[in-house]
Amino acid sequence: MNELPTQLFINGEFRKPAKGKSMPLVNPATEETIVEVAAATGEDVNSAIEGAHRAYRQGWRDLTPGERTEILFNIARLLRENCERIAQLECQNVGKPISDARDEAGLGARVFEYYAGAITKFTGQTIPVSRGGFDFTLRQPMGVVAAIVPWNFPFPIACWKVAPALAAGNSVVLKPASQSPLTALLLGQIAHQAGLPPGVLQVLPGSGQEIGDVLVTHPLVRKISFTGSTAIGSRIMELASRGLKRISLELGGKSPNIVFADSDLDRAATLSPMSVFANTGQDCCARSRVFVERSAFDRFVEVFTAATQQLRVENPTGETCQIGPLVSAGQRNVVEEFVSSARDLGRKIVTGGDRLFDKGYYLKPTVILQVEPNDRVWREEIFGPVVCIRPFDDEAAMIEEVNDSPYGLSGSLWTNDLRRALRVARRVESGVLSINSHSSLHVEAPFGGFKQSGLGRDLGMSAMEGYTELKNVYVAE
Ligand code: NAD
């Protein structure tokens, strides 16, 4: 169990790829290669999908809800026992602070517990129809689900796709991002050890460009559940439309953080930096556009900047680290280009903007002021530790500006006026909103976006619905 998982996980065992391809994984904190991991090709994808289909047909779909519950609880238990190992792998692989990685390992286990319990509470309806007879609905599994996940939260996102899909009785082919396959492979192995039949969960590390199309267009794949960029999500939607496959897409964001002068201002300003800089800003829910009511602007910026400068940007293996490196040199370049674009326009960089340390893809948390509504840094998803803060005067005009974005994923709102909180919360176009907090996510509640931030919902019972077809049955009297 303690060796690094480096092969494809197909039909309950680790296996070499058909063409013997591999890809190096680099530790973003040290820039050293950790290990070479097998990269699947089209041939492997086909064999994994066929295996998943066989496993689905030959038993998994026919287990009783109680039997599936037991297996999912076993997976959750083994995940809890392996939390430290999962956290260490994630920390090494994507540079995540070890304390965050531990929280995310626990979150993955919690997701399995939630869906293990949900299986026996997931019911249909009886419907009083106008003919004599009895009408009821069934929620049925779809078959093979392709789950495609990104590198920013590799383990929890894999869990929150795999667990509800399995709970609903589907089999799953999981494709982790090419940069971050280790915990997904471990999940495959642990699920198998917990009693999941071979083939029900296949894990295929590999490049999206190389295997994405085969996976998405395969006729036996009935549903694609994708989290990643809006560009790839839109391509998947196009390809899936040809086979009328079911899709759910969790995509990019440019989430607002709205601060009214009547809020508990110092609390909002002290907590807000982590709403954008956590995970080094590589978070689809990052509150990267801050709107502050003008009378509170100077005080907010002062406290926010001081709190930002106190964040501990350190080696992610250390217990005190709050912010680690970016995931790759490429990602740091992208973020630096955004910062340069703001500098070139003469925007005010109050703190940050520079690299840190000789090794590792670190960048100081960066606060930018005096931006204009058409600036790239204000409009586009940066996916790095950069925030822009602008003052506003009028509530209605501010809401217009908040909604003037192709995205609509998440957001925060700080005020002590209950009526204002409810009024603004209703009008902000986003799938998720938190008032006087910056939490975005609860295992039990739906998570997803409006507009180009996505389609469908992860988590909660909504996700389980999304992994089933609804059947209506009528029995004549
Ligand atoms: P990405 O779109 O490049 O990759 C996501 C996944 O898709 C990876 O597994 C990748 O290998 C795969 N992929 C790439 N090309 C593909 C193709 N042609 N066909 C099929 N799969 C393909 O995104 P990323 O850079 O890994 O992640 C960052 C993006 O993800 C950001 O835009 C972020 O906002 C978004 N994200 C959204 C959420 C959410 O819940 N809304 C959560 C996390 C990340």
Boltz pocket constraint, residues with backbone or C-beta under 6 A from the ligand:
constraints:
  - pocket:
      binder: B
      contacts: [[A, 148], [A, 149], [A, 150], [A, 151], [A, 152], [A, 153], [A, 175], [A, 176], [A, 177], [A, 178], [A, 206], [A, 207], [A, 208], [A, 209], [A, 211], [A, 212], [A, 213], [A, 216], [A, 227], [A, 228], [A, 229], [A, 230], [A, 232], [A, 233], [A, 235], [A, 236], [A, 249], [A, 250], [A, 251], [A, 252], [A, 253], [A, 283], [A, 284], [A, 381], [A, 383], [A, 409], [A, 449], [A, 453], [A, 454]]
      max_distance: 6.0
